[in-house]
Amino acid sequence: MKSDAVKKSIMGAAEMPTALKSMDISQLEQVAVEIREKIIDVVAANGGHLASSLGVVELTIALHKIFDTPNDKIIWDVGHQAYAHKLLTGRFDRFHTLRQLDGLSGFPKRQESVYDCFDVGHSSTSISAALGMVAARDIRGSHEKVVAIIGDGSLTAGIAFEALNQAGHLKKNMIVILNDNDMSISPNVGALSSFFSRKLTSDFFVRMKRETENLLDSIPKIGKDLRRLAKKIEESVKGFLTPGILFEAFGFDYVGPVDGHDLEELLLMLDNASRMDGPILVHVVTQKGKGYRPAEENPSLFHGVGPFDRKTGVVTKRVGPQSYTSIFGETLIKMAEKDERVVAISAAMLDGTGLKKFAEQFPERFFDVGIAEQHAVTFAAGLAAQGMKPVCAIYSTFMQRAYDNILHDVCLQKLPVTFALDRGGLVGADGPTHHGVFDHSYLRHIPNLVFVSPRNEIELQRAMITAADYDGPFAYRYPRGSGQGLELSVDPQPLEIGKGELLRDGKDAVIFAIGTSVQESLAAADLLEKEGLDVAVIDARFIKPLDEKLILEHARKSQRIVTVEENVLQGGFGSAVLELLAEHGLQVTAEQIGLPDDFIEQGTQTELRQRYGVDAAGIKTRLQSFCLAKKTA
Ligand SMILES: Cc1ncc(C[n+]2csc(CCOP(=O)(O)OP(=O)(O)O)c2C)c(N)n1
């Protein structure tokens, strides 16, 4: 169906989600068709999380039909699959702004709608948050239902089990829906995922049960008794063979597995679950990408996808130089070819971190631990303690989860674990949950850690081999997107630890920049030159240890310094420079450029850099007024 038809359709016309209550199955199925159309249209234009959202269309409709939202609470895990939820809760007309600057968020957001009852983006929080809401409800004495929806991928994180453990203990009324599609971003990993796949056995049991019942019913007189006996046996056997046994061990009543695309079955099961007491787990089996063939065939590609041609499913080619991620992946392979101790670790982000080829080439030296960043780091510490050279490739934002593991399990023992922090700085459309703008601050105060933010892809390669030679914890952060198209070195030279580089001299002021901000600062210096200002630019390179000698020398010489970084100002690289100046009693005029003490919204990287003045134009403007103020002072 085309969008014109959608306008005249139930979705466009009816007051949702209330209208769902009076709809019959065929109308609900029509709603599902229209929702899929809208999601595919908008994601084809804007990019987004397509496959996961298409997989839960029927589930979302059923939830809003059975439960009294927003009074009843629906808590999505990660929230990347909540597009149907957004469409059904008053955001149909604004849906085309999805993931754009000042548009609808790609994730549930309390500020955006009363139907979004918990902000998400990082995974595996839904059961904990739901349990908190349940506890609050019971203290208050209200009666709303609370439903958490968690994917089988997200269930691999420890926090999900911590929550199940407490929920089973508290025995309060709550529903957890396991959305099981056998996939995380890539196929799900770990013992748990093979456990879930036993649902095939359970399907077999459902069929067998029906056939046995029919047979027994056909036996006169004793048929009924035999059937009762068979039911007892079947219940205990099924308990052993389905994931039910796992959740029942946690104190949950297990319902399922349910076909997540069969609305009739879903409504029945959810209605039953809504009437049951205690913690209930409903196991819903869905297909990722359901209803759009290219996404069904390649759910990993269409998990988080850029704009694509909806007719052909061909993704718009990314133009520009090779990405930092892919340069990281290729360089690591070369390092592993030379050194057998190099081991790579990913936390469910095989493709995203550029490690796919590494995993193929060195299957015995690659570990995907699932969505388990904390475990990834401590697992790496174990490897390092036994002489390996583990490289933990985790997005800056997700590494936030593993702060204590980095501090306590790696740095305290000075173990040689390398942290490859991809997506450092502003990341774009995923917004505040995903920007990597805190790592300068959350890492730089940890003793024993060396931390580099390379300014380009060659420097990234150099940082990588420096880390490999270093006998202690080492982190490097690099941005999302393309490098500068520089010719890569076949034999990258290691960096001297704690050494920055003067890239351009100047007498009016000195910029100490780091990472991507170095190029922006150089460009700003070019612009300033045209305005008659002569500004020096230094690539500080190391956030820790700082190149104290270089910084102090130029601060003394210039007396006017500006620091620039794509990180929050609080506790970041600029703070480190100011602390150094204070420690040495240096009184100079100083300013910091970076991100404010706030969460940064979504938008393209270019839009956001511009909005927050961390691009060349913004740096130029700040320096202009800074230098002019100084001149007139
Ligand atoms: C802490 C954290 N680590 C990694 C991610 C990246 N991530 C987003 S969705 C996803 C897979 C989730 O799989 P699942 O819960 O099964 O949902 P599905 O997409 O299959 O519906 C991952 C790894 C994240 N959002 N949060």
The ligand as an SDF file (V2000), in Angstrom:
LIG
                    3D

 26 27  0  0  0  0  0  0  0  0999 V2000
   24.8260   -1.5370   26.5250 C   0  0  0  0  0  0  0  0  0  0  0  0
   24.6010   -1.6700   25.0440 C   0  0  0  0  0  0  0  0  0  0  0  0
   25.4750   -2.3670   24.2950 N   0  0  0  0  0  0  0  0  0  0  0  0
   25.2830   -2.4850   22.9610 C   0  0  0  0  0  0  0  0  0  0  0  0
   24.1950   -1.9070   22.3670 C   0  0  0  0  0  0  0  0  0  0  0  0
   24.0290   -1.9640   20.8570 C   0  0  0  0  0  0  0  0  0  0  0  0
   22.8370   -2.7440   20.5010 N   0  0  0  0  0  0  0  0  0  0  0  0
   21.6810   -2.1380   20.1920 C   0  0  0  0  0  0  0  0  0  0  0  0
   20.4750   -3.2200   19.8470 S   0  0  0  0  0  0  0  0  0  0  0  0
   21.5050   -4.5180   20.0600 C   0  0  0  0  0  0  0  0  0  0  0  0
   21.0020   -5.9050   19.8550 C   0  0  0  0  0  0  0  0  0  0  0  0
   19.7910   -6.1540   20.6540 C   0  0  0  0  0  0  0  0  0  0  0  0
   19.3220   -7.4300   20.3800 O   0  0  0  0  0  0  0  0  0  0  0  0
   17.8900   -7.8310   20.9030 P   0  0  0  0  0  0  0  0  0  0  0  0
   17.6940   -7.3720   22.2870 O   0  0  0  0  0  0  0  0  0  0  0  0
   17.7210   -9.2930   20.6460 O   0  0  0  0  0  0  0  0  0  0  0  0
   16.9060   -6.9760   20.0060 O   0  0  0  0  0  0  0  0  0  0  0  0
   16.5240   -7.1620   18.4660 P   0  0  0  0  0  0  0  0  0  0  0  0
   17.2020   -6.0300   17.7550 O   0  0  0  0  0  0  0  0  0  0  0  0
   16.9960   -8.4940   17.9970 O   0  0  0  0  0  0  0  0  0  0  0  0
   15.0670   -7.0110   18.4350 O   0  0  0  0  0  0  0  0  0  0  0  0
   22.7830   -4.0990   20.4180 C   0  0  0  0  0  0  0  0  0  0  0  0
   23.9320   -4.9810   20.6570 C   0  0  0  0  0  0  0  0  0  0  0  0
   23.3110   -1.1810   23.1850 C   0  0  0  0  0  0  0  0  0  0  0  0
   22.2560   -0.5480   22.6800 N   0  0  0  0  0  0  0  0  0  0  0  0
   23.5210   -1.0840   24.5070 N   0  0  0  0  0  0  0  0  0  0  0  0
  1  2  1  0
  2  3  1  0
  2 26  2  0
  3  4  2  0
  4  5  1  0
  5  6  1  0
  5 24  2  0
  6  7  1  0
  7  8  2  0
  7 22  1  0
  8  9  1  0
  9 10  1  0
 10 11  1  0
 10 22  2  0
 11 12  1  0
 12 13  1  0
 13 14  1  0
 14 15  2  0
 14 16  1  0
 14 17  1  0
 17 18  1  0
 18 19  2  0
 18 20  1  0
 18 21  1  0
 22 23  1  0
 24 25  1  0
 24 26  1  0
M  CHG  1   7   1
M  END
$$$$
